[in-house]
């Protein structure tokens, strides 16, 4: 039997704990949209990283002024 870890070519498995209410909302959204939970998490992380990047850029601009 092949190792399951090698089945993922462009992805990495992680272990993490998530708030129970957030998990239920994620599951519901996944069912409603038919988008896998992992894809929804990818999108959420991308949005979070963009938000932090924008916050850092705005803070740097304020320091210059």
PDBQT receptor file of N, H, CA, C and O in Angstrom, charges set to zero:
ATOM      1  N   UNK A   1       0.841  -1.189   0.000  1.00  0.00    +0.000 N 
ATOM      2  CA  UNK A   1       0.000   0.000   0.000  1.00  0.00    +0.000 C 
ATOM      3  C   UNK A   1       0.883   1.248   0.000  1.00  0.00    +0.000 C 
ATOM      4  O   UNK A   1       1.836   1.340   0.774  1.00  0.00    +0.000 OA
ATOM      5  N   UNK A   2       0.567   2.189  -0.856  1.00  0.00    +0.000 N 
ATOM      6  H   UNK A   2      -0.208   2.114  -1.484  1.00  0.00    +0.000 HD
ATOM      7  CA  UNK A   2       1.339   3.413  -0.980  1.00  0.00    +0.000 C 
ATOM      8  C   UNK A   2       1.072   4.340   0.205  1.00  0.00    +0.000 C 
ATOM      9  O   UNK A   2      -0.037   4.388   0.738  1.00  0.00    +0.000 OA
ATOM     10  N   UNK A   3       2.102   5.069   0.601  1.00  0.00    +0.000 N 
ATOM     11  H   UNK A   3       3.003   5.030   0.168  1.00  0.00    +0.000 HD
ATOM     12  CA  UNK A   3       1.989   6.020   1.703  1.00  0.00    +0.000 C 
ATOM     13  C   UNK A   3       1.051   7.159   1.309  1.00  0.00    +0.000 C 
ATOM     14  O   UNK A   3       1.228   7.762   0.250  1.00  0.00    +0.000 OA
ATOM     15  N   UNK A   4       0.070   7.458   2.133  1.00  0.00    +0.000 N 
ATOM     16  H   UNK A   4      -0.073   6.969   2.993  1.00  0.00    +0.000 HD
ATOM     17  CA  UNK A   4      -0.919   8.504   1.832  1.00  0.00    +0.000 C 
ATOM     18  C   UNK A   4      -0.263   9.868   1.660  1.00  0.00    +0.000 C 
ATOM     19  O   UNK A   4      -0.729  10.674   0.854  1.00  0.00    +0.000 OA
ATOM     20  N   UNK A   5       0.814  10.144   2.405  1.00  0.00    +0.000 N 
ATOM     21  H   UNK A   5       1.192   9.490   3.059  1.00  0.00    +0.000 HD
ATOM     22  CA  UNK A   5       1.466  11.449   2.317  1.00  0.00    +0.000 C 
ATOM     23  C   UNK A   5       1.955  11.737   0.907  1.00  0.00    +0.000 C 
ATOM     24  O   UNK A   5       1.954  12.890   0.476  1.00  0.00    +0.000 OA
ATOM     25  N   UNK A   6       2.370  10.708   0.185  1.00  0.00    +0.000 N 
ATOM     26  H   UNK A   6       2.371   9.771   0.535  1.00  0.00    +0.000 HD
ATOM     27  CA  UNK A   6       2.889  10.921  -1.164  1.00  0.00    +0.000 C 
ATOM     28  C   UNK A   6       1.774  11.166  -2.175  1.00  0.00    +0.000 C 
ATOM     29  O   UNK A   6       2.046  11.529  -3.320  1.00  0.00    +0.000 OA
ATOM     30  N   UNK A   7       0.516  10.970  -1.762  1.00  0.00    +0.000 N 
ATOM     31  H   UNK A   7       0.295  10.674  -0.832  1.00  0.00    +0.000 HD
ATOM     32  CA  UNK A   7      -0.613  11.231  -2.653  1.00  0.00    +0.000 C 
ATOM     33  C   UNK A   7      -0.790  12.726  -2.919  1.00  0.00    +0.000 C 
ATOM     34  O   UNK A   7      -1.389  13.109  -3.924  1.00  0.00    +0.000 OA
ATOM     35  N   UNK A   8      -0.282  13.558  -2.040  1.00  0.00    +0.000 N 
ATOM     36  H   UNK A   8       0.204  13.247  -1.223  1.00  0.00    +0.000 HD
ATOM     37  CA  UNK A   8      -0.450  15.007  -2.170  1.00  0.00    +0.000 C 
ATOM     38  C   UNK A   8       0.793  15.594  -2.827  1.00  0.00    +0.000 C 
ATOM     39  O   UNK A   8       1.857  15.669  -2.212  1.00  0.00    +0.000 OA
ATOM     40  N   UNK A   9       0.647  16.008  -4.077  1.00  0.00    +0.000 N 
ATOM     41  H   UNK A   9      -0.218  15.947  -4.576  1.00  0.00    +0.000 HD
ATOM     42  CA  UNK A   9       1.799  16.525  -4.813  1.00  0.00    +0.000 C 
ATOM     43  C   UNK A   9       2.040  18.010  -4.550  1.00  0.00    +0.000 C 
ATOM     44  O   UNK A   9       3.186  18.433  -4.397  1.00  0.00    +0.000 OA
ATOM     45  N   UNK A  10       0.968  18.804  -4.495  1.00  0.00    +0.000 N 
ATOM     46  H   UNK A  10       0.037  18.460  -4.619  1.00  0.00    +0.000 HD
ATOM     47  CA  UNK A  10       1.104  20.254  -4.349  1.00  0.00    +0.000 C 
ATOM     48  C   UNK A  10       0.509  20.767  -3.044  1.00  0.00    +0.000 C 
ATOM     49  O   UNK A  10       0.226  21.957  -2.911  1.00  0.00    +0.000 OA
ATOM     50  N   UNK A  11       0.324  19.875  -2.092  1.00  0.00    +0.000 N 
ATOM     51  H   UNK A  11       0.555  18.908  -2.200  1.00  0.00    +0.000 HD
ATOM     52  CA  UNK A  11      -0.317  20.254  -0.835  1.00  0.00    +0.000 C 
ATOM     53  C   UNK A  11       0.437  19.598   0.312  1.00  0.00    +0.000 C 
ATOM     54  O   UNK A  11       1.154  18.617   0.113  1.00  0.00    +0.000 OA
ATOM     55  N   UNK A  12       0.275  20.137   1.500  1.00  0.00    +0.000 N 
ATOM     56  H   UNK A  12      -0.307  20.934   1.662  1.00  0.00    +0.000 HD
ATOM     57  CA  UNK A  12       0.888  19.587   2.699  1.00  0.00    +0.000 C 
ATOM     58  C   UNK A  12      -0.172  19.432   3.769  1.00  0.00    +0.000 C 
ATOM     59  O   UNK A  12      -0.928  20.365   4.041  1.00  0.00    +0.000 OA
ATOM     60  N   UNK A  13      -0.229  18.271   4.370  1.00  0.00    +0.000 N 
ATOM     61  H   UNK A  13       0.385  17.514   4.149  1.00  0.00    +0.000 HD
ATOM     62  CA  UNK A  13      -1.165  18.048   5.471  1.00  0.00    +0.000 C 
ATOM     63  C   UNK A  13      -0.661  18.789   6.703  1.00  0.00    +0.000 C 
ATOM     64  O   UNK A  13       0.535  18.801   6.992  1.00  0.00    +0.000 OA
ATOM     65  N   UNK A  14      -1.597  19.407   7.425  1.00  0.00    +0.000 N 
ATOM     66  H   UNK A  14      -2.569  19.397   7.190  1.00  0.00    +0.000 HD
ATOM     67  CA  UNK A  14      -1.251  20.047   8.686  1.00  0.00    +0.000 C 
ATOM     68  C   UNK A  14      -2.224  19.559   9.749  1.00  0.00    +0.000 C 
ATOM     69  O   UNK A  14      -3.314  19.078   9.437  1.00  0.00    +0.000 OA
ATOM     70  N   UNK A  15      -1.830  19.685  10.975  1.00  0.00    +0.000 N 
ATOM     71  H   UNK A  15      -0.945  20.076  11.229  1.00  0.00    +0.000 HD
ATOM     72  CA  UNK A  15      -2.719  19.376  12.092  1.00  0.00    +0.000 C 
ATOM     73  C   UNK A  15      -2.935  20.657  12.873  1.00  0.00    +0.000 C 
ATOM     74  O   UNK A  15      -1.978  21.351  13.214  1.00  0.00    +0.000 OA
ATOM     75  N   UNK A  16      -4.164  20.967  13.151  1.00  0.00    +0.000 N 
ATOM     76  H   UNK A  16      -4.942  20.403  12.874  1.00  0.00    +0.000 HD
ATOM     77  CA  UNK A  16      -4.464  22.205  13.850  1.00  0.00    +0.000 C 
ATOM     78  C   UNK A  16      -5.787  22.057  14.579  1.00  0.00    +0.000 C 
ATOM     79  O   UNK A  16      -6.604  21.202  14.236  1.00  0.00    +0.000 OA
ATOM     80  N   UNK A  17      -5.993  22.888  15.580  1.00  0.00    +0.000 N 
ATOM     81  H   UNK A  17      -5.330  23.583  15.859  1.00  0.00    +0.000 HD
ATOM     82  CA  UNK A  17      -7.271  22.902  16.299  1.00  0.00    +0.000 C 
ATOM     83  C   UNK A  17      -8.046  24.133  15.855  1.00  0.00    +0.000 C 
ATOM     84  O   UNK A  17      -7.467  25.200  15.654  1.00  0.00    +0.000 OA
ATOM     85  N   UNK A  18      -9.354  23.984  15.703  1.00  0.00    +0.000 N 
ATOM     86  H   UNK A  18      -9.824  23.117  15.866  1.00  0.00    +0.000 HD
ATOM     87  CA  UNK A  18     -10.204  25.077  15.248  1.00  0.00    +0.000 C 
ATOM     88  C   UNK A  18     -11.416  25.159  16.168  1.00  0.00    +0.000 C 
ATOM     89  O   UNK A  18     -11.891  24.142  16.673  1.00  0.00    +0.000 OA
ATOM     90  N   UNK A  19     -11.904  26.354  16.378  1.00  0.00    +0.000 N 
ATOM     91  H   UNK A  19     -11.519  27.180  15.968  1.00  0.00    +0.000 HD
ATOM     92  CA  UNK A  19     -13.093  26.577  17.188  1.00  0.00    +0.000 C 
ATOM     93  C   UNK A  19     -14.250  25.739  16.635  1.00  0.00    +0.000 C 
ATOM     94  O   UNK A  19     -14.464  25.695  15.423  1.00  0.00    +0.000 OA
ATOM     95  N   UNK A  20     -14.985  25.081  17.518  1.00  0.00    +0.000 N 
ATOM     96  H   UNK A  20     -14.811  25.117  18.502  1.00  0.00    +0.000 HD
ATOM     97  CA  UNK A  20     -16.075  24.188  17.089  1.00  0.00    +0.000 C 
ATOM     98  C   UNK A  20     -17.118  24.902  16.239  1.00  0.00    +0.000 C 
ATOM     99  O   UNK A  20     -17.597  24.348  15.249  1.00  0.00    +0.000 OA
ATOM    100  N   UNK A  21     -17.469  26.112  16.614  1.00  0.00    +0.000 N 
ATOM    101  H   UNK A  21     -17.080  26.561  17.418  1.00  0.00    +0.000 HD
ATOM    102  CA  UNK A  21     -18.475  26.871  15.859  1.00  0.00    +0.000 C 
ATOM    103  C   UNK A  21     -17.959  27.228  14.466  1.00  0.00    +0.000 C 
ATOM    104  O   UNK A  21     -18.699  27.152  13.486  1.00  0.00    +0.000 OA
ATOM    105  N   UNK A  22     -16.688  27.616  14.386  1.00  0.00    +0.000 N 
ATOM    106  H   UNK A  22     -16.087  27.677  15.182  1.00  0.00    +0.000 HD
ATOM    107  CA  UNK A  22     -16.102  27.923  13.079  1.00  0.00    +0.000 C 
ATOM    108  C   UNK A  22     -16.076  26.686  12.192  1.00  0.00    +0.000 C 
ATOM    109  O   UNK A  22     -16.328  26.771  10.990  1.00  0.00    +0.000 OA
ATOM    110  N   UNK A  23     -15.774  25.548  12.780  1.00  0.00    +0.000 N 
ATOM    111  H   UNK A  23     -15.569  25.478  13.756  1.00  0.00    +0.000 HD
ATOM    112  CA  UNK A  23     -15.739  24.308  12.007  1.00  0.00    +0.000 C 
ATOM    113  C   UNK A  23     -17.112  23.971  11.443  1.00  0.00    +0.000 C 
ATOM    114  O   UNK A  23     -17.226  23.575  10.283  1.00  0.00    +0.000 OA
ATOM    115  N   UNK A  24     -18.144  24.124  12.247  1.00  0.00    +0.000 N 
ATOM    116  H   UNK A  24     -18.052  24.446  13.189  1.00  0.00    +0.000 HD
ATOM    117  CA  UNK A  24     -19.503  23.849  11.762  1.00  0.00    +0.000 C 
ATOM    118  C   UNK A  24     -19.878  24.794  10.626  1.00  0.00    +0.000 C 
ATOM    119  O   UNK A  24     -20.491  24.374   9.644  1.00  0.00    +0.000 OA
ATOM    120  N   UNK A  25     -19.512  26.070  10.755  1.00  0.00    +0.000 N 
ATOM    121  H   UNK A  25     -19.014  26.411  11.553  1.00  0.00    +0.000 HD
ATOM    122  CA  UNK A  25     -19.800  27.041   9.695  1.00  0.00    +0.000 C 
ATOM    123  C   UNK A  25     -19.022  26.701   8.426  1.00  0.00    +0.000 C 
ATOM    124  O   UNK A  25     -19.537  26.843   7.317  1.00  0.00    +0.000 OA
ATOM    125  N   UNK A  26     -17.782  26.254   8.596  1.00  0.00    +0.000 N 
ATOM    126  H   UNK A  26     -17.363  26.139   9.497  1.00  0.00    +0.000 HD
ATOM    127  CA  UNK A  26     -16.969  25.850   7.447  1.00  0.00    +0.000 C 
ATOM    128  C   UNK A  26     -17.598  24.650   6.742  1.00  0.00    +0.000 C 
ATOM    129  O   UNK A  26     -17.690  24.626   5.515  1.00  0.00    +0.000 OA
ATOM    130  N   UNK A  27     -18.025  23.665   7.509  1.00  0.00    +0.000 N 
ATOM    131  H   UNK A  27     -17.950  23.685   8.506  1.00  0.00    +0.000 HD
ATOM    132  CA  UNK A  27     -18.671  22.487   6.928  1.00  0.00    +0.000 C 
ATOM    133  C   UNK A  27     -19.947  22.874   6.186  1.00  0.00    +0.000 C 
ATOM    134  O   UNK A  27     -20.201  22.398   5.080  1.00  0.00    +0.000 OA
ATOM    135  N   UNK A  28     -20.747  23.743   6.807  1.00  0.00    +0.000 N 
ATOM    136  H   UNK A  28     -20.541  24.130   7.706  1.00  0.00    +0.000 HD
ATOM    137  CA  UNK A  28     -21.991  24.187   6.166  1.00  0.00    +0.000 C 
ATOM    138  C   UNK A  28     -21.706  24.916   4.856  1.00  0.00    +0.000 C 
ATOM    139  O   UNK A  28     -22.358  24.662   3.843  1.00  0.00    +0.000 OA
ATOM    140  N   UNK A  29     -20.729  25.822   4.881  1.00  0.00    +0.000 N 
ATOM    141  H   UNK A  29     -20.200  26.029   5.704  1.00  0.00    +0.000 HD
ATOM    142  CA  UNK A  29     -20.377  26.572   3.675  1.00  0.00    +0.000 C 
ATOM    143  C   UNK A  29     -19.885  25.630   2.584  1.00  0.00    +0.000 C 
ATOM    144  O   UNK A  29     -20.225  25.793   1.412  1.00  0.00    +0.000 OA
ATOM    145  N   UNK A  30     -19.092  24.655   2.970  1.00  0.00    +0.000 N 
ATOM    146  H   UNK A  30     -18.815  24.522   3.922  1.00  0.00    +0.000 HD
ATOM    147  CA  UNK A  30     -18.582  23.680   2.006  1.00  0.00    +0.000 C 
ATOM    148  C   UNK A  30     -19.727  22.906   1.354  1.00  0.00    +0.000 C 
ATOM    149  O   UNK A  30     -19.722  22.683   0.144  1.00  0.00    +0.000 OA
ATOM    150  N   UNK A  31     -20.697  22.503   2.153  1.00  0.00    +0.000 N 
ATOM    151  H   UNK A  31     -20.701  22.685   3.136  1.00  0.00    +0.000 HD
ATOM    152  CA  UNK A  31     -21.852  21.773   1.611  1.00  0.00    +0.000 C 
ATOM    153  C   UNK A  31     -22.680  22.665   0.689  1.00  0.00    +0.000 C 
ATOM    154  O   UNK A  31     -23.099  22.239  -0.387  1.00  0.00    +0.000 OA
ATOM    155  N   UNK A  32     -22.913  23.909   1.120  1.00  0.00    +0.000 N 
ATOM    156  H   UNK A  32     -22.572  24.255   1.995  1.00  0.00    +0.000 HD
ATOM    157  CA  UNK A  32     -23.735  24.840   0.329  1.00  0.00    +0.000 C 
ATOM    158  C   UNK A  32     -23.089  25.179  -1.006  1.00  0.00    +0.000 C 
ATOM    159  O   UNK A  32     -23.767  25.249  -2.031  1.00  0.00    +0.000 OA
ATOM    160  N   UNK A  33     -21.786  25.388  -0.991  1.00  0.00    +0.000 N 
ATOM    161  H   UNK A  33     -21.236  25.331  -0.159  1.00  0.00    +0.000 HD
ATOM    162  CA  UNK A  33     -21.081  25.837  -2.192  1.00  0.00    +0.000 C 
ATOM    163  C   UNK A  33     -20.488  24.693  -3.005  1.00  0.00    +0.000 C 
ATOM    164  O   UNK A  33     -20.075  24.881  -4.149  1.00  0.00    +0.000 OA
ATOM    165  N   UNK A  34     -20.448  23.503  -2.403  1.00  0.00    +0.000 N 
ATOM    166  H   UNK A  34     -20.784  23.350  -1.473  1.00  0.00    +0.000 HD
ATOM    167  CA  UNK A  34     -19.804  22.340  -3.023  1.00  0.00    +0.000 C 
ATOM    168  C   UNK A  34     -18.312  22.586  -3.274  1.00  0.00    +0.000 C 
ATOM    169  O   UNK A  34     -17.717  22.005  -4.182  1.00  0.00    +0.000 OA
ATOM    170  N   UNK A  35     -17.725  23.457  -2.455  1.00  0.00    +0.000 N 
ATOM    171  H   UNK A  35     -18.209  23.929  -1.717  1.00  0.00    +0.000 HD
ATOM    172  CA  UNK A  35     -16.292  23.734  -2.509  1.00  0.00    +0.000 C 
ATOM    173  C   UNK A  35     -15.657  22.986  -1.331  1.00  0.00    +0.000 C 
ATOM    174  O   UNK A  35     -16.123  23.113  -0.198  1.00  0.00    +0.000 OA
ATOM    175  N   UNK A  36     -14.594  22.205  -1.587  1.00  0.00    +0.000 N 
ATOM    176  H   UNK A  36     -14.216  22.101  -2.506  1.00  0.00    +0.000 HD
ATOM    177  CA  UNK A  36     -13.968  21.458  -0.496  1.00  0.00    +0.000 C 
ATOM    178  C   UNK A  36     -13.479  22.378   0.631  1.00  0.00    +0.000 C 
ATOM    179  O   UNK A  36     -13.066  23.513   0.394  1.00  0.00    +0.000 OA
ATOM    180  N   UNK A  37     -13.536  21.864   1.840  1.00  0.00    +0.000 N 
ATOM    181  H   UNK A  37     -13.872  20.942   2.032  1.00  0.00    +0.000 HD
ATOM    182  CA  UNK A  37     -13.096  22.646   2.993  1.00  0.00    +0.000 C 
ATOM    183  C   UNK A  37     -11.656  23.125   2.826  1.00  0.00    +0.000 C 
ATOM    184  O   UNK A  37     -11.333  24.251   3.206  1.00  0.00    +0.000 OA
ATOM    185  N   UNK A  38     -10.798  22.294   2.270  1.00  0.00    +0.000 N 
ATOM    186  H   UNK A  38     -11.060  21.380   1.962  1.00  0.00    +0.000 HD
ATOM    187  CA  UNK A  38      -9.397  22.679   2.106  1.00  0.00    +0.000 C 
ATOM    188  C   UNK A  38      -9.254  23.879   1.170  1.00  0.00    +0.000 C 
ATOM    189  O   UNK A  38      -8.398  24.736   1.388  1.00  0.00    +0.000 OA
ATOM    190  N   UNK A  39     -10.085  23.944   0.134  1.00  0.00    +0.000 N 
ATOM    191  H   UNK A  39     -10.781  23.248  -0.043  1.00  0.00    +0.000 HD
ATOM    192  CA  UNK A  39     -10.044  25.091  -0.785  1.00  0.00    +0.000 C 
ATOM    193  C   UNK A  39     -10.556  26.349  -0.091  1.00  0.00    +0.000 C 
ATOM    194  O   UNK A  39     -10.008  27.434  -0.285  1.00  0.00    +0.000 OA
ATOM    195  N   UNK A  40     -11.601  26.207   0.713  1.00  0.00    +0.000 N 
ATOM    196  H   UNK A  40     -12.047  25.326   0.871  1.00  0.00    +0.000 HD
ATOM    197  CA  UNK A  40     -12.115  27.353   1.464  1.00  0.00    +0.000 C 
ATOM    198  C   UNK A  40     -11.068  27.856   2.456  1.00  0.00    +0.000 C 
ATOM    199  O   UNK A  40     -10.913  29.063   2.641  1.00  0.00    +0.000 OA
ATOM    200  N   UNK A  41     -10.357  26.936   3.089  1.00  0.00    +0.000 N 
ATOM    201  H   UNK A  41     -10.483  25.955   2.939  1.00  0.00    +0.000 HD
ATOM    202  CA  UNK A  41      -9.291  27.335   4.011  1.00  0.00    +0.000 C 
ATOM    203  C   UNK A  41      -8.157  28.028   3.268  1.00  0.00    +0.000 C 
ATOM    204  O   UNK A  41      -7.596  29.003   3.769  1.00  0.00    +0.000 OA
ATOM    205  N   UNK A  42      -7.809  27.535   2.069  1.00  0.00    +0.000 N 
ATOM    206  H   UNK A  42      -8.264  26.744   1.661  1.00  0.00    +0.000 HD
ATOM    207  CA  UNK A  42      -6.790  28.212   1.248  1.00  0.00    +0.000 C 
ATOM    208  C   UNK A  42      -7.193  29.661   1.003  1.00  0.00    +0.000 C 
ATOM    209  O   UNK A  42      -6.388  30.577   1.173  1.00  0.00    +0.000 OA
ATOM    210  N   UNK A  43      -8.449  29.859   0.602  1.00  0.00    +0.000 N 
ATOM    211  H   UNK A  43      -9.102  29.115   0.464  1.00  0.00    +0.000 HD
ATOM    212  CA  UNK A  43      -8.936  31.207   0.303  1.00  0.00    +0.000 C 
ATOM    213  C   UNK A  43      -8.909  32.087   1.551  1.00  0.00    +0.000 C 
ATOM    214  O   UNK A  43      -8.516  33.251   1.482  1.00  0.00    +0.000 OA
ATOM    215  N   UNK A  44      -9.324  31.537   2.682  1.00  0.00    +0.000 N 
ATOM    216  H   UNK A  44      -9.644  30.591   2.737  1.00  0.00    +0.000 HD
ATOM    217  CA  UNK A  44      -9.338  32.301   3.930  1.00  0.00    +0.000 C 
ATOM    218  C   UNK A  44      -7.926  32.717   4.336  1.00  0.00    +0.000 C 
ATOM    219  O   UNK A  44      -7.716  33.847   4.778  1.00  0.00    +0.000 OA
ATOM    220  N   UNK A  45      -6.968  31.819   4.190  1.00  0.00    +0.000 N 
ATOM    221  H   UNK A  45      -7.139  30.902   3.832  1.00  0.00    +0.000 HD
ATOM    222  CA  UNK A  45      -5.580  32.133   4.541  1.00  0.00    +0.000 C 
ATOM    223  C   UNK A  45      -5.023  33.192   3.601  1.00  0.00    +0.000 C 
ATOM    224  O   UNK A  45      -4.323  34.103   4.041  1.00  0.00    +0.000 OA
ATOM    225  N   UNK A  46      -5.326  33.082   2.306  1.00  0.00    +0.000 N 
ATOM    226  H   UNK A  46      -5.895  32.342   1.948  1.00  0.00    +0.000 HD
ATOM    227  CA  UNK A  46      -4.871  34.091   1.344  1.00  0.00    +0.000 C 
ATOM    228  C   UNK A  46      -5.423  35.468   1.697  1.00  0.00    +0.000 C 
ATOM    229  O   UNK A  46      -4.694  36.459   1.656  1.00  0.00    +0.000 OA
ATOM    230  N   UNK A  47      -6.709  35.535   2.043  1.00  0.00    +0.000 N 
ATOM    231  H   UNK A  47      -7.301  34.730   2.076  1.00  0.00    +0.000 HD
ATOM    232  CA  UNK A  47      -7.317  36.811   2.432  1.00  0.00    +0.000 C 
ATOM    233  C   UNK A  47      -6.664  37.372   3.686  1.00  0.00    +0.000 C 
ATOM    234  O   UNK A  47      -6.406  38.573   3.765  1.00  0.00    +0.000 OA
ATOM    235  N   UNK A  48      -6.396  36.525   4.658  1.00  0.00    +0.000 N 
ATOM    236  H   UNK A  48      -6.605  35.549   4.593  1.00  0.00    +0.000 HD
ATOM    237  CA  UNK A  48      -5.760  36.955   5.897  1.00  0.00    +0.000 C 
ATOM    238  C   UNK A  48      -4.356  37.495   5.634  1.00  0.00    +0.000 C 
ATOM    239  O   UNK A  48      -3.975  38.532   6.176  1.00  0.00    +0.000 OA
ATOM    240  N   UNK A  49      -3.592  36.796   4.807  1.00  0.00    +0.000 N 
ATOM    241  H   UNK A  49      -3.901  35.954   4.367  1.00  0.00    +0.000 HD
ATOM    242  CA  UNK A  49      -2.240  37.246   4.485  1.00  0.00    +0.000 C 
ATOM    243  C   UNK A  49      -2.263  38.579   3.743  1.00  0.00    +0.000 C 
ATOM    244  O   UNK A  49      -1.429  39.447   4.000  1.00  0.00    +0.000 OA
ATOM    245  N   UNK A  50      -3.216  38.746   2.822  1.00  0.00    +0.000 N 
ATOM    246  H   UNK A  50      -3.893  38.041   2.613  1.00  0.00    +0.000 HD
ATOM    247  CA  UNK A  50      -3.355  40.023   2.110  1.00  0.00    +0.000 C 
ATOM    248  C   UNK A  50      -3.684  41.150   3.079  1.00  0.00    +0.000 C 
ATOM    249  O   UNK A  50      -3.135  42.247   2.978  1.00  0.00    +0.000 OA
ATOM    250  N   UNK A  51      -4.578  40.877   4.014  1.00  0.00    +0.000 N 
ATOM    251  H   UNK A  51      -5.024  39.986   4.097  1.00  0.00    +0.000 HD
ATOM    252  CA  UNK A  51      -4.977  41.886   4.992  1.00  0.00    +0.000 C 
ATOM    253  C   UNK A  51      -3.781  42.315   5.841  1.00  0.00    +0.000 C 
ATOM    254  O   UNK A  51      -3.580  43.506   6.076  1.00  0.00    +0.000 OA
ATOM    255  N   UNK A  52      -2.996  41.354   6.298  1.00  0.00    +0.000 N 
ATOM    256  H   UNK A  52      -3.160  40.386   6.107  1.00  0.00    +0.000 HD
ATOM    257  CA  UNK A  52      -1.822  41.687   7.100  1.00  0.00    +0.000 C 
ATOM    258  C   UNK A  52      -0.791  42.439   6.275  1.00  0.00    +0.000 C 
ATOM    259  O   UNK A  52      -0.144  43.354   6.782  1.00  0.00    +0.000 OA
ATOM    260  N   UNK A  53      -0.631  42.068   5.016  1.00  0.00    +0.000 N 
ATOM    261  H   UNK A  53      -1.157  41.325   4.604  1.00  0.00    +0.000 HD
ATOM    262  CA  UNK A  53       0.319  42.767   4.150  1.00  0.00    +0.000 C 
ATOM    263  C   UNK A  53      -0.122  44.213   3.968  1.00  0.00    +0.000 C 
ATOM    264  O   UNK A  53       0.699  45.127   4.046  1.00  0.00    +0.000 OA
ATOM    265  N   UNK A  54      -1.415  44.428   3.725  1.00  0.00    +0.000 N 
ATOM    266  H   UNK A  54      -2.082  43.686   3.661  1.00  0.00    +0.000 HD
ATOM    267  CA  UNK A  54      -1.932  45.785   3.563  1.00  0.00    +0.000 C 
ATOM    268  C   UNK A  54      -1.769  46.593   4.839  1.00  0.00    +0.000 C 
ATOM    269  O   UNK A  54      -1.438  47.778   4.782  1.00  0.00    +0.000 OA
ATOM    270  N   UNK A  55      -1.996  45.970   5.991  1.00  0.00    +0.000 N 
ATOM    271  H   UNK A  55      -2.264  45.008   6.038  1.00  0.00    +0.000 HD
ATOM    272  CA  UNK A  55      -1.811  46.659   7.267  1.00  0.00    +0.000 C 
ATOM    273  C   UNK A  55      -0.362  47.074   7.444  1.00  0.00    +0.000 C 
ATOM    274  O   UNK A  55      -0.088  48.185   7.897  1.00  0.00    +0.000 OA
ATOM    275  N   UNK A  56       0.583  46.187   7.087  1.00  0.00    +0.000 N 
ATOM    276  H   UNK A  56       0.361  45.284   6.718  1.00  0.00    +0.000 HD
ATOM    277  CA  UNK A  56       2.006  46.499   7.188  1.00  0.00    +0.000 C 
ATOM    278  C   UNK A  56       2.383  47.642   6.256  1.00  0.00    +0.000 C 
ATOM    279  O   UNK A  56       3.151  48.525   6.637  1.00  0.00    +0.000 OA
ATOM    280  N   UNK A  57       1.843  47.633   5.027  1.00  0.00    +0.000 N 
ATOM    281  H   UNK A  57       1.219  46.915   4.718  1.00  0.00    +0.000 HD
ATOM    282  CA  UNK A  57       2.142  48.692   4.068  1.00  0.00    +0.000 C 
ATOM    283  C   UNK A  57       1.582  50.025   4.541  1.00  0.00    +0.000 C 
ATOM    284  O   UNK A  57       2.239  51.055   4.387  1.00  0.00    +0.000 OA
ATOM    285  N   UNK A  58       0.386  50.026   5.110  1.00  0.00    +0.000 N 
ATOM    286  H   UNK A  58      -0.147  49.189   5.235  1.00  0.00    +0.000 HD
ATOM    287  CA  UNK A  58      -0.207  51.258   5.620  1.00  0.00    +0.000 C 
ATOM    288  C   UNK A  58       0.588  51.783   6.807  1.00  0.00    +0.000 C 
ATOM    289  O   UNK A  58       0.775  52.993   6.932  1.00  0.00    +0.000 OA
ATOM    290  N   UNK A  59       1.055  50.903   7.674  1.00  0.00    +0.000 N 
ATOM    291  H   UNK A  59       0.903  49.920   7.572  1.00  0.00    +0.000 HD
ATOM    292  CA  UNK A  59       1.854  51.316   8.823  1.00  0.00    +0.000 C 
ATOM    293  C   UNK A  59       3.176  51.918   8.355  1.00  0.00    +0.000 C 
ATOM    294  O   UNK A  59       3.635  52.910   8.920  1.00  0.00    +0.000 OA
ATOM    295  N   UNK A  60       3.788  51.336   7.338  1.00  0.00    +0.000 N 
ATOM    296  H   UNK A  60       3.415  50.530   6.879  1.00  0.00    +0.000 HD
ATOM    297  CA  UNK A  60       5.048  51.855   6.810  1.00  0.00    +0.000 C 
ATOM    298  C   UNK A  60       4.836  53.225   6.188  1.00  0.00    +0.000 C 
ATOM    299  O   UNK A  60       5.692  54.098   6.322  1.00  0.00    +0.000 OA
ATOM    300  N   UNK A  61       3.712  53.431   5.509  1.00  0.00    +0.000 N 
ATOM    301  H   UNK A  61       3.016  52.721   5.400  1.00  0.00    +0.000 HD
ATOM    302  CA  UNK A  61       3.399  54.720   4.905  1.00  0.00    +0.000 C 
ATOM    303  C   UNK A  61       3.218  55.777   5.987  1.00  0.00    +0.000 C 
ATOM    304  O   UNK A  61       3.684  56.906   5.831  1.00  0.00    +0.000 OA
ATOM    305  N   UNK A  62       2.555  55.431   7.066  1.00  0.00    +0.000 N 
ATOM    306  H   UNK A  62       2.177  54.514   7.193  1.00  0.00    +0.000 HD
ATOM    307  CA  UNK A  62       2.343  56.372   8.165  1.00  0.00    +0.000 C 
ATOM    308  C   UNK A  62       3.658  56.769   8.803  1.00  0.00    +0.000 C 
ATOM    309  O   UNK A  62       3.811  57.915   9.225  1.00  0.00    +0.000 OA
ATOM    310  N   UNK A  63       4.622  55.847   8.886  1.00  0.00    +0.000 N 
ATOM    311  H   UNK A  63       4.498  54.916   8.543  1.00  0.00    +0.000 HD
ATOM    312  CA  UNK A  63       5.922  56.145   9.469  1.00  0.00    +0.000 C 
ATOM    313  C   UNK A  63       6.683  57.143   8.613  1.00  0.00    +0.000 C 
ATOM    314  O   UNK A  63       7.411  57.981   9.147  1.00  0.00    +0.000 OA
ATOM    315  N   UNK A  64       6.531  57.071   7.300  1.00  0.00    +0.000 N 
ATOM    316  H   UNK A  64       5.940  56.391   6.867  1.00  0.00    +0.000 HD
ATOM    317  CA  UNK A  64       7.231  57.972   6.386  1.00  0.00    +0.000 C 
ATOM    318  C   UNK A  64       6.670  59.381   6.504  1.00  0.00    +0.000 C 
ATOM    319  O   UNK A  64       7.415  60.358   6.436  1.00  0.00    +0.000 OA
ATOM    320  N   UNK A  65       5.357  59.485   6.682  1.00  0.00    +0.000 N 
ATOM    321  H   UNK A  65       4.752  58.691   6.737  1.00  0.00    +0.000 HD
ATOM    322  CA  UNK A  65       4.700  60.793   6.758  1.00  0.00    +0.000 C 
ATOM    323  C   UNK A  65       5.042  61.406   8.042  1.00  0.00    +0.000 C 
ATOM    324  O   UNK A  65       4.601  62.519   8.332  1.00  0.00    +0.000 OA
TER     325      UNK A  65
